[in-house]
Every structure is written in C-alpha cells, then in structure tokens.
Amino acid sequence: MNAKLLQKIEELTLYMIEQNKRTNKIEQENQDLRKEIATIKKTILN
C-alpha cells in the first residue's frame, strides 16, 4: 500500500513540475505579446 502511494505521489509531483514549466512558458509568451502590442499601439498612435 505504501509503495503504491509513494508511486502516485511521484507521478503527481512530476505532473506538477511539467505543469509549472508549461505555465511559466505561457506567462513569458503573454509578457512578450503584451510588449509587442504596446509597441504596435505606440507606432499607430504616433
């Protein structure tokens, strides 16, 4: 029983690590896109 629980904890931990990496990547892409939008708006308004 303990071995199965430890295995499940390991699986969930690895899943959380992957999700965290994915979230960080998406947040970086979001930040890059916001900067690009700001640059475009500046260009259009000037």
C-alpha contacts under 8 A as a table, 3 or more apart, distances in Angstrom:
res1	aa1	res2	aa2	distance
1	M	4	K	5.27
1	M	5	L	6.35
2	N	5	L	5.05
2	N	6	L	6.10
3	A	6	L	5.12
3	A	7	Q	6.13
4	K	7	Q	5.03
4	K	8	K	6.19
5	L	8	K	5.09
5	L	9	I	6.13
6	L	9	I	5.01
6	L	10	E	6.17
7	Q	10	E	5.09
7	Q	11	E	6.26
8	K	11	E	5.01
8	K	12	L	6.12
9	I	12	L	5.14
9	I	13	T	5.99
10	E	13	T	5.03
10	E	14	L	6.17
11	E	14	L	5.24
11	E	15	Y	6.16
12	L	15	Y	4.92
12	L	16	M	6.09
13	T	16	M	5.07
13	T	17	I	6.24
14	L	17	I	5.07
14	L	18	E	6.31
15	Y	18	E	5.19
15	Y	19	Q	6.17
16	M	19	Q	5.00
16	M	20	N	6.03
17	I	20	N	5.07
17	I	21	K	6.30
18	E	21	K	5.11
18	E	22	R	6.21
19	Q	22	R	4.99
19	Q	23	T	6.05
20	N	23	T	5.04
20	N	24	N	6.13
21	K	24	N	5.17
21	K	25	K	6.24
22	R	25	K	5.13
22	R	26	I	6.23
23	T	26	I	5.11
23	T	27	E	6.09
24	N	27	E	5.07
24	N	28	Q	6.20
25	K	28	Q	5.16
25	K	29	E	6.24
26	I	29	E	5.04
26	I	30	N	6.05
27	E	30	N	4.98
27	E	31	Q	6.19
28	Q	31	Q	5.08
28	Q	32	D	6.19
29	E	32	D	5.05
29	E	33	L	6.12
30	N	33	L	5.13
30	N	34	R	6.18
31	Q	34	R	5.11
31	Q	35	K	6.36
32	D	35	K	5.20
32	D	36	E	6.26
33	L	36	E	4.95
33	L	37	I	6.09
34	R	37	I	5.09
34	R	38	A	6.15
35	K	38	A	5.08
35	K	39	T	6.23
36	E	39	T	5.10
36	E	40	I	6.22
37	I	40	I	5.05
37	I	41	K	6.08
38	A	41	K	5.12
38	A	42	K	6.18
39	T	42	K	5.13
39	T	43	T	6.26
40	I	43	T	5.07
40	I	44	I	6.20
41	K	44	I	5.13
41	K	45	L	6.06
42	K	45	L	5.27
42	K	46	N	6.15
43	T	46	N	5.45
